[in-house]
Amino acid sequence: MKKNNMKVLALLAITGTLATGCQLLKDVDYTVTPDPLEMHGDSVRVKVDITFPEKALNKKAVVEINPSIGDAMLKSITVQGEKATGNGNVIQYKPGGTVTYTDVVAYNPSMEASGLFVEGRVLKGLKEKDQLEKTKIADATIITPYLVHKDFKVIIAKDEFRRVTEETFGAQINYDKGRSEVKSSEMKDEDIKAYQAFLEGAQSNPKIAIKSINVTGFASPEGEEDKNNTLSTDRAKTGTEAGMKVAKNAKNEVASGEIYNQTGSGEDYPGFKAMLNADSANERRR
């Protein structure tokens, strides 16, 4: 908080005696926010709380305050006593008071090393009685944006952002030859246990939303093709029922509902071929 000093113009009476007359303005307090000043964009914003203590401003006095930063003049502000005529901000004599001043001025290089200053004059009626000495009330301007190296190069790159990431979780149920019933031993396998743990965790994880569950039934290439097609469809049905039981045990209502897609894919030639290749490899190792 800074204080402003007042230069008093003495009046010499005709009688030769020195008279100072009554004091129109006592010390005034200035509080600047922010201090030091800051440059944002291409301008400097100024906010000053001007406080007049009790009985600091004569009832008929008018004060014109002119702020400046470097060589830039800001708008003026007029403050007047309770009995003065004019359109200035009125300050009561006995309690005093505070006036808030704001302004925005375009930045120029002179503001970097210069703080915020105020000066002005004190009037009574239309006559100037006193002057406000030029006084610094805030430090120089922070110009951080000008210290940043600007390199206006355009960089084009593929946007890899994905709001939704699709993931899959799989489990397998094995059937006896020519049968479509799910054996109880299959429901105890590790992949089924892991599937149930996944469904349990999905219940409390807001980032996981189960959209669909696909159940595909297969049959080995042995036997008649029509029977194998029917068998694969039956296995898809019993696999769905088994999956719903797992979801029920996991207390996952979504996976217990109608989000299942059943498909009977007939004879599983790729799977049969892979199994034969695995058996051949095992034979060669023996």
Backbone as CSV, one residue per row, in Angstrom:
resi,resn,N_x,N_y,N_z,CA_x,CA_y,CA_z,C_x,C_y,C_z
1,MET,0.863,-1.189,0.000,0.000,0.000,0.000,0.892,1.228,0.000
2,LYS,0.645,2.155,-0.918,1.472,3.354,-1.054,0.701,4.573,-0.595
3,LYS,1.421,5.625,-0.150,0.789,6.875,0.270,1.211,7.975,-0.685
4,ASN,0.302,8.883,-0.971,0.577,10.001,-1.873,0.853,11.257,-1.057
5,ASN,1.919,11.976,-1.421,2.258,13.224,-0.747,1.647,14.396,-1.493
6,MET,1.337,15.448,-0.800,0.684,16.612,-1.392,1.621,17.817,-1.303
7,LYS,1.775,18.470,-2.465,2.568,19.701,-2.487,1.620,20.872,-2.207
8,VAL,1.895,21.595,-1.179,1.027,22.702,-0.776,1.569,24.005,-1.352
9,LEU,0.700,24.733,-2.038,1.076,26.053,-2.559,0.744,27.109,-1.511
10,ALA,1.745,27.731,-0.974,1.524,28.725,0.070,1.056,30.029,-0.552
11,LEU,0.193,30.704,0.144,-0.328,31.993,-0.304,0.263,33.098,0.588
12,LEU,0.781,34.116,-0.039,1.378,35.230,0.698,0.343,36.340,0.804
13,ALA,-0.063,36.643,2.036,-1.086,37.694,2.260,-0.481,39.073,2.004
14,ILE,-1.374,40.024,1.763,-0.932,41.397,1.489,-0.197,41.977,2.684
15,THR,-0.564,41.534,3.840,0.058,42.077,5.053,1.485,41.607,5.213
16,GLY,1.896,40.608,4.380,3.255,40.119,4.486,3.366,38.883,5.350
17,THR,2.302,38.418,5.944,2.350,37.208,6.763,2.124,35.992,5.883
18,LEU,2.703,34.829,6.239,2.581,33.588,5.482,1.386,32.810,5.984
19,ALA,0.482,32.450,5.057,-0.707,31.697,5.457,-0.854,30.483,4.564
20,THR,-1.109,29.337,5.134,-1.286,28.108,4.365,-2.752,27.803,4.141
21,GLY,-3.657,28.424,4.840,-5.080,28.154,4.681,-5.435,26.793,5.255
22,CYS,-6.675,26.392,5.101,-7.108,25.099,5.646,-6.669,23.987,4.706
23,GLN,-6.335,22.811,5.242,-5.882,21.670,4.453,-7.089,20.988,3.818
24,LEU,-7.057,20.826,2.499,-8.181,20.222,1.789,-8.079,18.704,1.695
25,LEU,-6.873,18.155,1.710,-6.682,16.713,1.525,-5.512,16.223,2.352
26,LYS,-5.767,15.180,3.125,-4.700,14.524,3.871,-4.194,13.340,3.058
27,ASP,-3.311,12.557,3.660,-2.722,11.422,2.925,-3.797,10.429,2.480
28,VAL,-3.581,9.863,1.293,-4.504,8.896,0.697,-3.774,7.569,0.506
29,ASP,-4.468,6.467,0.734,-3.873,5.139,0.585,-4.311,4.512,-0.745
30,TYR,-3.331,3.905,-1.457,-3.625,3.228,-2.735,-3.269,1.746,-2.612
31,THR,-4.214,0.877,-2.961,-3.961,-0.566,-2.991,-4.198,-1.059,-4.411
32,VAL,-3.136,-1.555,-5.056,-3.204,-1.955,-6.459,-3.253,-3.477,-6.571
33,THR,-4.142,-3.971,-7.425,-4.270,-5.404,-7.667,-4.253,-5.659,-9.168
34,PRO,-3.292,-6.478,-9.686,-2.165,-7.072,-8.949,-1.001,-6.092,-8.858
35,ASP,-0.088,-6.362,-7.972,1.114,-5.566,-7.820,2.285,-6.535,-7.676
36,PRO,3.198,-6.617,-8.661,3.334,-5.751,-9.830,2.238,-5.986,-10.880
37,LEU,2.145,-5.037,-11.804,1.156,-5.131,-12.874,1.471,-6.314,-13.783
38,GLU,0.449,-6.781,-14.519,0.634,-7.929,-15.404,0.054,-7.631,-16.775
39,MET,0.766,-8.074,-17.810,0.279,-7.959,-19.172,-0.376,-9.276,-19.566
40,HIS,-1.621,-9.216,-20.037,-2.342,-10.392,-20.508,-2.865,-10.107,-21.911
41,GLY,-2.567,-11.010,-22.839,-2.964,-10.760,-24.219,-2.170,-9.589,-24.764
42,ASP,-2.849,-8.497,-25.046,-2.158,-7.300,-25.549,-2.463,-6.085,-24.694
43,SER,-2.878,-6.324,-23.435,-3.285,-5.183,-22.609,-2.899,-5.388,-21.153
44,VAL,-2.997,-4.291,-20.396,-2.723,-4.298,-18.956,-3.993,-3.831,-18.243
45,ARG,-4.445,-4.653,-17.316,-5.654,-4.310,-16.548,-5.236,-3.757,-15.187
46,VAL,-5.843,-2.637,-14.806,-5.471,-1.954,-13.558,-6.690,-1.886,-12.638
47,LYS,-6.462,-2.212,-11.373,-7.511,-2.066,-10.353,-6.859,-1.440,-9.119
48,VAL,-7.397,-0.291,-8.680,-6.836,0.438,-7.544,-7.957,0.768,-6.558
49,ASP,-7.766,0.403,-5.313,-8.671,0.822,-4.239,-8.062,2.074,-3.595
50,ILE,-8.748,3.212,-3.714,-8.260,4.496,-3.192,-9.007,4.774,-1.888
51,THR,-8.285,4.762,-0.793,-8.899,4.896,0.526,-8.610,6.267,1.127
52,PHE,-9.688,6.960,1.519,-9.593,8.256,2.188,-9.906,8.034,3.670
53,PRO,-8.922,8.233,4.549,-9.181,8.044,5.977,-10.233,9.041,6.497
54,GLU,-10.614,8.878,7.728,-11.593,9.767,8.368,-11.101,11.221,8.316
55,LYS,-11.988,12.103,7.867,-11.716,13.540,7.776,-10.531,13.857,6.863
56,ALA,-10.240,12.980,5.910,-9.098,13.207,5.015,-9.442,14.156,3.878
57,LEU,-10.723,14.187,3.453,-11.115,15.010,2.322,-12.078,16.100,2.777
58,ASN,-11.693,17.352,2.528,-12.541,18.483,2.884,-13.904,18.360,2.194
59,LYS,-14.938,18.777,2.902,-16.302,18.622,2.402,-16.523,19.325,1.059
60,LYS,-15.770,20.400,0.787,-15.966,21.149,-0.453,-14.838,20.931,-1.466
61,ALA,-13.949,19.989,-1.170,-12.792,19.775,-2.040,-13.125,18.792,-3.171
62,VAL,-12.416,18.973,-4.298,-12.518,18.069,-5.446,-11.094,17.625,-5.808
63,VAL,-10.897,16.303,-5.957,-9.566,15.769,-6.274,-9.619,15.102,-7.644
64,GLU,-8.739,15.541,-8.528,-8.601,14.910,-9.847,-7.323,14.075,-9.836
65,ILE,-7.466,12.760,-10.048,-6.328,11.838,-10.008,-6.084,11.303,-11.419
66,ASN,-4.831,11.412,-11.875,-4.472,10.981,-13.229,-3.422,9.866,-13.160
67,PRO,-3.805,8.611,-13.388,-2.834,7.510,-13.375,-2.096,7.406,-14.713
68,SER,-0.902,6.804,-14.692,-0.136,6.589,-15.918,0.794,5.394,-15.729
69,ILE,1.100,4.707,-16.853,2.084,3.627,-16.878,3.029,3.917,-18.030
70,GLY,4.297,4.145,-17.732,5.221,4.529,-18.781,4.755,5.817,-19.434
71,ASP,4.641,5.810,-20.770,4.153,7.005,-21.452,2.669,6.892,-21.799
72,ALA,1.993,5.928,-21.217,0.560,5.755,-21.474,-0.252,6.369,-20.343
73,MET,-1.132,7.298,-20.686,-2.016,7.909,-19.705,-3.311,7.092,-19.613
74,LEU,-3.715,6.772,-18.395,-4.975,6.074,-18.173,-6.085,7.096,-17.969
75,LYS,-7.308,6.611,-17.904,-8.414,7.538,-17.678,-8.306,8.141,-16.285
76,SER,-8.784,9.363,-16.142,-8.744,10.061,-14.857,-9.929,9.663,-13.993
77,ILE,-9.811,9.951,-12.708,-10.910,9.728,-11.779,-11.049,10.973,-10.907
78,THR,-12.293,11.378,-10.635,-12.567,12.547,-9.805,-13.265,12.095,-8.531
79,VAL,-12.745,12.568,-7.397,-13.332,12.276,-6.090,-13.636,13.616,-5.420
80,GLN,-14.780,13.748,-4.797,-15.164,15.031,-4.206,-15.763,14.847,-2.821
81,GLY,-15.678,15.933,-2.048,-16.270,15.945,-0.721,-17.791,15.977,-0.779
82,GLU,-18.421,15.762,0.352,-19.877,15.614,0.394,-20.629,16.900,0.039
83,LYS,-19.979,18.078,0.149,-20.655,19.335,-0.169,-20.146,19.982,-1.459
84,ALA,-19.257,19.300,-2.155,-18.725,19.849,-3.407,-19.711,19.585,-4.537
85,THR,-19.675,20.462,-5.533,-20.554,20.280,-6.692,-19.785,19.571,-7.795
86,GLY,-20.477,18.717,-8.525,-19.837,17.973,-9.608,-20.363,16.557,-9.681
87,ASN,-19.785,15.760,-10.567,-20.235,14.388,-10.789,-19.204,13.343,-10.368
88,GLY,-18.303,13.756,-9.472,-17.280,12.813,-9.024,-17.783,11.817,-7.989
89,ASN,-16.920,10.893,-7.614,-17.239,9.934,-6.555,-17.217,10.667,-5.216
90,VAL,-18.294,10.558,-4.456,-18.443,11.321,-3.215,-17.885,10.531,-2.036
91,ILE,-17.064,11.217,-1.229,-16.529,10.652,0.003,-17.039,11.480,1.172
92,GLN,-17.658,10.822,2.127,-18.150,11.521,3.319,-16.968,11.987,4.179
93,TYR,-17.121,13.141,4.761,-16.019,13.769,5.499,-15.643,12.995,6.758
94,LYS,-16.638,12.719,7.608,-16.311,12.140,8.910,-15.884,10.676,8.830
95,PRO,-16.651,9.818,8.149,-16.209,8.415,8.136,-15.110,8.118,7.117
96,GLY,-14.958,8.992,6.105,-14.033,8.666,5.027,-14.649,7.599,4.118
97,GLY,-13.841,6.928,3.327,-14.369,5.890,2.452,-13.358,5.442,1.412
98,THR,-13.789,4.502,0.564,-12.912,3.915,-0.465,-13.598,3.968,-1.818
99,VAL,-12.829,4.331,-2.825,-13.301,4.333,-4.211,-12.466,3.331,-4.998
100,THR,-13.108,2.492,-5.796,-12.389,1.502,-6.614,-12.283,2.009,-8.051
101,TYR,-11.045,2.034,-8.537,-10.760,2.530,-9.892,-10.311,1.348,-10.749
102,THR,-10.844,1.239,-11.973,-10.425,0.189,-12.907,-10.230,0.778,-14.298
103,ASP,-9.304,0.190,-15.025,-9.090,0.596,-16.415,-8.284,-0.495,-17.112
104,VAL,-8.402,-0.546,-18.433,-7.626,-1.471,-19.263,-6.964,-0.644,-20.357
105,VAL,-5.650,-0.798,-20.502,-4.913,-0.001,-21.472,-4.064,-0.930,-22.325
106,ALA,-3.933,-0.606,-23.604,-3.126,-1.408,-24.519,-1.658,-1.371,-24.088
107,TYR,-0.999,-2.516,-24.121,0.402,-2.591,-23.702,1.316,-1.923,-24.726
108,ASN,2.333,-1.215,-24.214,3.407,-0.733,-25.077,4.727,-0.923,-24.331
109,PRO,5.860,-0.975,-25.039,7.145,-1.320,-24.412,7.546,-0.434,-23.241
110,SER,7.056,0.809,-23.161,7.438,1.690,-22.057,6.927,1.180,-20.715
111,MET,5.960,0.258,-20.733,5.375,-0.232,-19.489,6.224,-1.302,-18.817
112,GLU,7.172,-1.876,-19.568,7.952,-2.982,-19.004,8.777,-2.546,-17.798
113,ALA,9.411,-1.387,-17.886,10.296,-0.923,-16.811,9.660,0.153,-15.949
114,SER,8.423,0.524,-16.259,7.782,1.610,-15.518,6.594,1.075,-14.731
115,GLY,6.462,1.545,-13.493,5.340,1.123,-12.670,4.118,1.999,-12.906
116,LEU,3.154,1.871,-12.014,1.930,2.666,-12.074,2.114,3.912,-11.208
117,PHE,1.893,5.079,-11.803,2.051,6.347,-11.110,0.716,7.086,-11.069
118,VAL,0.559,7.942,-10.051,-0.594,8.837,-9.986,-0.091,10.259,-9.714
119,GLU,-0.798,11.217,-10.270,-0.578,12.622,-9.986,-1.904,13.337,-10.191
120,GLY,-1.977,14.611,-9.888,-3.246,15.314,-10.072,-3.275,16.646,-9.356
121,ARG,-4.483,17.087,-9.051,-4.642,18.388,-8.405,-5.863,18.375,-7.495
122,VAL,-5.879,19.341,-6.564,-6.974,19.499,-5.609,-7.612,20.860,-5.861
123,LEU,-8.933,20.889,-5.986,-9.656,22.129,-6.268,-10.659,22.408,-5.154
124,LYS,-10.989,23.683,-5.050,-12.091,24.118,-4.200,-12.923,25.063,-5.043
125,GLY,-14.112,24.599,-5.371,-14.884,25.320,-6.369,-14.245,25.076,-7.728
126,LEU,-13.930,26.177,-8.428,-13.267,26.036,-9.724,-11.783,26.375,-9.662
127,LYS,-11.288,26.676,-8.456,-9.906,27.120,-8.307,-9.006,25.981,-7.826
128,GLU,-7.850,25.849,-8.461,-6.874,24.863,-8.031,-6.170,25.366,-6.776
129,LYS,-6.160,24.519,-5.753,-5.564,24.913,-4.478,-4.272,24.155,-4.189
130,ASP,-4.251,22.894,-4.507,-3.076,22.058,-4.208,-2.791,21.145,-5.396
131,GLN,-1.627,20.488,-5.355,-1.249,19.521,-6.370,-0.861,18.190,-5.731
132,LEU,-1.119,17.105,-6.450,-0.679,15.774,-6.010,0.634,15.465,-6.716
133,GLU,1.675,15.271,-5.925,2.972,14.939,-6.522,2.888,13.599,-7.253
134,LYS,3.642,13.453,-8.329,3.688,12.195,-9.057,4.307,11.127,-8.162
135,THR,3.536,10.081,-7.922,3.939,9.061,-6.953,3.729,7.662,-7.532
136,LYS,4.708,6.807,-7.349,4.599,5.422,-7.808,3.799,4.615,-6.785
137,ILE,2.768,3.899,-7.263,1.922,3.122,-6.351,1.937,1.618,-6.664
138,ALA,2.594,1.205,-7.748,2.728,-0.224,-8.065,3.961,-0.430,-8.920
139,ASP,4.536,-1.645,-8.850,5.764,-1.932,-9.580,5.500,-2.186,-11.062
140,ALA,6.615,-2.332,-11.797,6.568,-2.439,-13.251,5.796,-3.678,-13.717
141,THR,5.588,-3.760,-15.007,4.685,-4.744,-15.596,5.395,-6.069,-15.899
142,ILE,4.752,-7.167,-15.505,5.238,-8.500,-15.855,4.779,-8.817,-17.284
143,ILE,5.716,-9.184,-18.148,5.376,-9.419,-19.559,5.787,-10.831,-19.977
144,THR,5.474,-11.813,-19.169,5.858,-13.203,-19.436,5.492,-13.676,-20.843
145,PRO,4.300,-13.373,-21.367,3.974,-13.852,-22.725,4.968,-13.419,-23.788
146,TYR,5.594,-12.246,-23.622,6.557,-11.781,-24.613,7.902,-12.495,-24.495
147,LEU,8.125,-13.167,-23.366,9.387,-13.865,-23.164,9.347,-15.287,-23.721
148,VAL,8.175,-15.744,-24.123,8.022,-17.096,-24.663,8.396,-17.092,-26.144
149,HIS,9.237,-18.035,-26.529,9.637,-18.136,-27.935,8.472,-18.678,-28.753
150,LYS,8.087,-17.955,-29.757,6.956,-18.362,-30.588,7.471,-18.963,-31.894
151,ASP,7.049,-20.172,-32.166,7.433,-20.855,-33.388,6.162,-21.340,-34.060
152,PHE,5.688,-20.568,-35.016,4.398,-20.856,-35.632,4.559,-21.883,-36.750
153,LYS,4.829,-23.122,-36.372,4.925,-24.213,-37.322,3.687,-25.100,-37.190
154,VAL,3.187,-25.500,-38.318,2.016,-26.370,-38.320,2.483,-27.821,-38.292
155,ILE,2.006,-28.563,-37.333,2.341,-29.981,-37.216,1.070,-30.782,-37.444
156,ILE,1.112,-31.644,-38.439,-0.046,-32.473,-38.750,0.267,-33.911,-38.348
157,ALA,-0.596,-34.468,-37.549,-0.416,-35.847,-37.109,-1.775,-36.509,-36.969
158,LYS,-1.773,-37.800,-37.108,-3.009,-38.551,-36.983,-3.484,-38.534,-35.544
159,ASP,-4.747,-38.273,-35.360,-5.330,-38.269,-34.024,-5.575,-39.705,-33.569
160,GLU,-4.838,-40.108,-32.526,-4.959,-41.476,-32.034,-5.963,-41.601,-30.896
161,PHE,-6.617,-40.495,-30.597,-7.548,-40.531,-29.469,-8.747,-41.428,-29.779
162,ARG,-9.080,-42.262,-28.828,-10.260,-43.120,-28.941,-11.032,-43.035,-27.634
163,ARG,-12.235,-42.523,-27.732,-13.048,-42.386,-26.525,-13.488,-43.749,-25.984
164,VAL,-13.746,-44.682,-26.893,-14.176,-46.016,-26.489,-13.211,-47.040,-27.057
165,THR,-12.669,-47.896,-26.215,-11.775,-48.963,-26.629,-12.502,-50.294,-26.482
166,GLU,-12.597,-51.007,-27.581,-13.293,-52.290,-27.536,-12.332,-53.397,-27.100
167,GLU,-12.778,-54.198,-26.168,-11.996,-55.323,-25.678,-12.874,-56.569,-25.657
168,THR,-12.249,-57.725,-25.762,-12.993,-58.986,-25.733,-12.438,-59.896,-24.645
169,PHE,-13.305,-60.742,-24.127,-12.906,-61.731,-23.125,-13.525,-63.059,-23.546
170,GLY,-12.704,-64.070,-23.647,-13.200,-65.355,-24.155,-13.050,-66.488,-23.165
171,ALA,-13.945,-67.462,-23.261,-13.880,-68.696,-22.472,-14.398,-69.835,-23.356
172,GLN,-13.989,-71.050,-23.063,-14.339,-72.191,-23.915,-14.971,-73.307,-23.092
173,ILE,-16.027,-73.921,-23.649,-16.697,-75.080,-23.041,-16.529,-76.264,-23.990
174,ASN,-15.994,-77.339,-23.475,-15.804,-78.557,-24.271,-16.947,-79.542,-24.002
175,TYR,-17.364,-80.215,-25.063,-18.485,-81.161,-24.974,-18.005,-82.580,-25.275
176,ASP,-18.765,-83.547,-24.753,-18.525,-84.939,-25.135,-18.966,-85.152,-26.574
177,LYS,-18.430,-86.163,-27.208,-18.708,-86.450,-28.606,-20.202,-86.674,-28.830
178,GLY,-20.765,-85.882,-29.759,-22.163,-86.029,-30.128,-23.148,-85.514,-29.095
179,ARG,-22.681,-84.853,-28.052,-23.562,-84.391,-26.982,-23.579,-82.858,-26.933
180,SER,-24.639,-82.282,-26.340,-24.757,-80.831,-26.212,-24.954,-80.385,-24.763
181,GLU,-24.904,-81.372,-23.820,-25.052,-80.997,-22.408,-23.716,-80.467,-21.873
182,VAL,-23.805,-79.432,-21.046,-22.602,-78.850,-20.441,-22.268,-79.637,-19.181
183,LYS,-21.088,-80.202,-19.136,-20.670,-80.987,-17.980,-20.310,-80.056,-16.813
184,SER,-20.592,-80.497,-15.614,-20.291,-79.688,-14.417,-18.797,-79.443,-14.276
185,SER,-17.993,-80.406,-14.742,-16.534,-80.242,-14.628,-16.037,-79.077,-15.491
186,GLU,-16.736,-78.802,-16.623,-16.337,-77.699,-17.489,-16.525,-76.348,-16.803
187,MET,-17.545,-76.270,-15.943,-17.823,-75.004,-15.256,-16.824,-74.694,-14.148
188,LYS,-15.923,-75.651,-13.894,-14.900,-75.450,-12.857,-13.541,-75.113,-13.462
189,ASP,-13.474,-75.068,-14.792,-12.199,-74.763,-15.442,-11.755,-73.328,-15.137
190,GLU,-10.453,-73.096,-15.293,-9.876,-71.791,-14.944,-10.398,-70.664,-15.838
191,ASP,-10.664,-70.964,-17.119,-11.144,-69.887,-17.982,-12.561,-69.454,-17.610
192,ILE,-13.374,-70.386,-17.130,-14.725,-70.034,-16.669,-14.643,-69.225,-15.371
193,LYS,-13.730,-69.622,-14.474,-13.536,-68.862,-13.231,-13.061,-67.433,-13.539
194,ALA,-12.144,-67.310,-14.507,-11.644,-65.982,-14.878,-12.769,-65.139,-15.487
195,TYR,-13.644,-65.781,-16.254,-14.782,-65.072,-16.865,-15.728,-64.542,-15.780
196,GLN,-15.971,-65.356,-14.758,-16.851,-64.907,-13.668,-16.204,-63.744,-12.908
197,ALA,-14.890,-63.815,-12.695,-14.192,-62.711,-12.006,-14.271,-61.430,-12.825
198,PHE,-14.186,-61.552,-14.140,-14.305,-60.379,-15.014,-15.686,-59.747,-14.889
199,LEU,-16.731,-60.577,-14.891,-18.098,-60.055,-14.766,-18.315,-59.387,-13.413
200,GLU,-17.723,-59.943,-12.354,-17.841,-59.333,-11.027,-17.160,-57.968,-10.995
201,GLY,-15.971,-57.883,-11.583,-15.252,-56.606,-11.604,-15.944,-55.558,-12.450
202,ALA,-16.610,-55.980,-13.528,-17.303,-55.039,-14.403,-18.452,-54.342,-13.696
203,GLN,-18.990,-54.977,-12.665,-20.111,-54.391,-11.927,-19.732,-53.081,-11.250
204,SER,-18.503,-53.018,-10.746,-18.076,-51.837,-9.983,-17.139,-50.924,-10.770
205,ASN,-16.891,-51.232,-12.032,-15.983,-50.415,-12.848,-16.797,-49.616,-13.855
206,PRO,-16.920,-48.285,-13.660,-17.745,-47.476,-14.570,-17.173,-47.376,-15.972
207,LYS,-15.922,-47.789,-16.158,-15.304,-47.700,-17.472,-15.596,-48.924,-18.343
208,ILE,-16.218,-49.939,-17.768,-16.533,-51.156,-18.526,-18.028,-51.203,-18.775
209,ALA,-18.414,-51.304,-20.036,-19.821,-51.447,-20.412,-19.928,-52.631,-21.359
210,ILE,-20.559,-53.691,-20.893,-20.709,-54.896,-21.711,-21.806,-54.662,-22.737
211,LYS,-21.447,-54.726,-24.010,-22.399,-54.454,-25.089,-23.075,-55.718,-25.609
212,SER,-22.336,-56.794,-25.743,-22.917,-58.030,-26.257,-22.045,-59.212,-25.859
213,ILE,-22.665,-60.409,-25.863,-21.950,-61.654,-25.587,-22.279,-62.615,-26.725
214,ASN,-21.261,-63.032,-27.436,-21.437,-63.926,-28.577,-21.105,-65.365,-28.179
215,VAL,-22.012,-66.265,-28.447,-21.823,-67.687,-28.159,-21.880,-68.438,-29.485
216,THR,-20.779,-69.111,-29.810,-20.696,-69.848,-31.073,-20.514,-71.333,-30.784
217,GLY,-21.416,-72.146,-31.329,-21.322,-73.595,-31.151,-20.695,-74.269,-32.354
218,PHE,-19.856,-75.289,-32.085,-19.203,-76.049,-33.149,-19.439,-77.536,-32.946
219,ALA,-19.229,-78.252,-34.022,-19.250,-79.721,-33.972,-18.061,-80.227,-34.759
220,SER,-17.562,-81.401,-34.412,-16.434,-81.963,-35.160,-16.910,-82.437,-36.528
221,PRO,-16.007,-82.561,-37.496,-16.389,-82.966,-38.858,-16.835,-84.428,-38.970
222,GLU,-16.757,-85.173,-37.894,-17.172,-86.585,-37.955,-18.693,-86.688,-38.052
223,GLY,-19.188,-87.674,-38.735,-20.627,-87.916,-38.801,-21.297,-87.139,-39.917
224,GLU,-22.651,-87.158,-39.908,-23.431,-86.501,-40.953,-23.435,-84.976,-40.747
225,GLU,-23.397,-84.291,-41.868,-23.309,-82.835,-41.806,-24.554,-82.216,-41.183
226,ASP,-25.756,-82.721,-41.554,-26.987,-82.144,-41.002,-27.046,-82.302,-39.493
227,LYS,-26.669,-83.476,-39.013,-26.681,-83.709,-37.564,-25.672,-82.790,-36.860
228,ASN,-24.521,-82.593,-37.519,-23.505,-81.714,-36.912,-23.977,-80.254,-36.871
229,ASN,-24.703,-79.820,-37.899,-25.246,-78.463,-37.885,-26.230,-78.271,-36.738
230,THR,-27.100,-79.289,-36.568,-28.058,-79.209,-35.452,-27.333,-79.249,-34.113
231,LEU,-26.302,-80.094,-34.034,-25.543,-80.219,-32.782,-24.856,-78.910,-32.418
232,SER,-24.298,-78.223,-33.420,-23.616,-76.953,-33.131,-24.610,-75.904,-32.636
233,THR,-25.831,-75.912,-33.199,-26.865,-74.976,-32.745,-27.281,-75.285,-31.320
234,ASP,-27.434,-76.576,-31.001,-27.807,-76.971,-29.639,-26.710,-76.575,-28.645
235,ARG,-25.473,-76.744,-29.062,-24.367,-76.384,-28.173,-24.318,-74.866,-27.936
236,ALA,-24.637,-74.071,-28.948,-24.698,-72.613,-28.770,-25.774,-72.252,-27.745
237,LYS,-26.889,-72.985,-27.789,-27.978,-72.730,-26.845,-27.577,-73.083,-25.418
238,THR,-27.004,-74.279,-25.225,-26.612,-74.683,-23.869,-25.426,-73.854,-23.374
239,GLY,-24.558,-73.412,-24.302,-23.456,-72.533,-23.909,-23.967,-71.192,-23.418
240,THR,-25.025,-70.680,-24.063,-25.638,-69.430,-23.610,-26.218,-69.589,-22.214
241,GLU,-26.912,-70.705,-21.977,-27.501,-70.962,-20.654,-26.417,-71.047,-19.591
242,ALA,-25.289,-71.682,-19.960,-24.182,-71.782,-19.006,-23.589,-70.406,-18.712
243,GLY,-23.470,-69.593,-19.762,-22.941,-68.240,-19.570,-23.826,-67.391,-18.681
244,MET,-25.131,-67.548,-18.821,-26.061,-66.777,-17.995,-25.979,-67.200,-16.539
245,LYS,-25.713,-68.504,-16.303,-25.537,-68.970,-14.916,-24.291,-68.352,-14.292
246,VAL,-23.223,-68.268,-15.079,-21.999,-67.634,-14.579,-22.261,-66.170,-14.239
247,ALA,-22.988,-65.465,-15.118,-23.314,-64.060,-14.875,-24.174,-63.901,-13.633
248,LYS,-25.096,-64.844,-13.423,-25.959,-64.790,-12.236,-25.141,-64.962,-10.973
249,ASN,-24.170,-65.892,-11.009,-23.292,-66.093,-9.850,-22.436,-64.855,-9.583
250,ALA,-22.102,-64.139,-10.679,-21.306,-62.914,-10.543,-22.172,-61.719,-10.186
251,LYS,-23.492,-61.923,-10.116,-24.461,-60.856,-9.818,-24.352,-59.711,-10.818
252,ASN,-24.117,-60.086,-12.080,-24.020,-59.106,-13.158,-25.324,-59.141,-13.931
253,GLU,-26.172,-58.145,-13.701,-27.494,-58.128,-14.324,-27.418,-57.952,-15.841
254,VAL,-26.459,-57.179,-16.301,-26.348,-56.943,-17.746,-26.048,-58.254,-18.468
255,ALA,-25.063,-58.993,-17.965,-24.679,-60.249,-18.604,-25.703,-61.346,-18.375
256,SER,-26.690,-61.072,-17.528,-27.756,-62.047,-17.296,-28.959,-61.782,-18.188
257,GLY,-28.905,-60.689,-18.954,-30.056,-60.283,-19.762,-29.983,-60.752,-21.200
258,GLU,-30.753,-60.081,-22.025,-30.885,-60.495,-23.426,-29.864,-59.781,-24.316
259,ILE,-28.608,-60.048,-24.069,-27.545,-59.455,-24.904,-26.726,-60.550,-25.581
260,TYR,-27.255,-61.779,-25.579,-26.525,-62.907,-26.147,-26.855,-63.085,-27.623
261,ASN,-25.827,-63.368,-28.405,-25.984,-63.706,-29.817,-25.550,-65.155,-30.014
262,GLN,-26.502,-66.044,-30.338,-26.212,-67.470,-30.496,-26.000,-67.791,-31.972
263,THR,-24.948,-68.544,-32.243,-24.660,-68.954,-33.620,-24.194,-70.396,-33.642
264,GLY,-24.868,-71.223,-34.431,-24.395,-72.585,-34.671,-23.585,-72.605,-35.939
265,SER,-22.277,-72.835,-35.836,-21.384,-72.726,-36.993,-21.074,-74.055,-37.659
266,GLY,-21.811,-75.083,-37.306,-21.639,-76.367,-37.983,-20.314,-77.035,-37.646
267,GLU,-19.737,-77.671,-38.645,-18.519,-78.450,-38.440,-17.288,-77.546,-38.364
268,ASP,-16.467,-77.783,-37.368,-15.302,-76.940,-37.105,-14.066,-77.547,-37.750
269,TYR,-13.915,-77.332,-39.060,-12.751,-77.863,-39.762,-11.451,-77.219,-39.295
270,PRO,-11.385,-75.873,-39.136,-10.128,-75.277,-38.675,-9.716,-75.794,-37.302
271,GLY,-10.688,-75.927,-36.397,-10.364,-76.423,-35.076,-9.922,-77.870,-35.099
272,PHE,-10.574,-78.681,-35.939,-10.221,-80.086,-36.064,-8.808,-80.238,-36.622
273,LYS,-8.483,-79.390,-37.618,-7.150,-79.443,-38.223,-6.078,-79.041,-37.218
274,ALA,-6.377,-78.001,-36.435,-5.413,-77.549,-35.422,-5.176,-78.628,-34.386
275,MET,-6.242,-79.344,-34.009,-6.111,-80.413,-33.019,-5.269,-81.561,-33.560
276,LEU,-5.456,-81.913,-34.849,-4.656,-82.980,-35.460,-3.188,-82.584,-35.525
277,ASN,-2.931,-81.336,-35.881,-1.542,-80.877,-35.938,-0.889,-80.923,-34.567
278,ALA,-1.669,-80.586,-33.531,-1.131,-80.631,-32.169,-0.816,-82.062,-31.756
279,ASP,-1.709,-82.982,-32.135,-1.462,-84.400,-31.804,-0.241,-84.917,-32.523
280,SER,-0.057,-84.500,-33.792,1.117,-84.949,-34.557,2.386,-84.421,-33.944
281,ALA,2.337,-83.181,-33.481,3.537,-82.608,-32.851,3.883,-83.334,-31.580
282,ASN,2.854,-83.693,-30.817,3.112,-84.433,-29.579,3.702,-85.816,-29.866
283,GLU,3.242,-86.463,-30.946,3.765,-87.775,-31.312,5.235,-87.662,-31.673
284,ARG,5.617,-86.597,-32.399,7.004,-86.436,-32.794,7.916,-86.195,-31.604
285,ARG,7.350,-85.596,-30.538,8.194,-85.336,-29.355,8.462,-86.620,-28.558
286,ARG,7.609,-87.591,-28.695,7.775,-88.857,-27.927,8.919,-89.695,-28.441
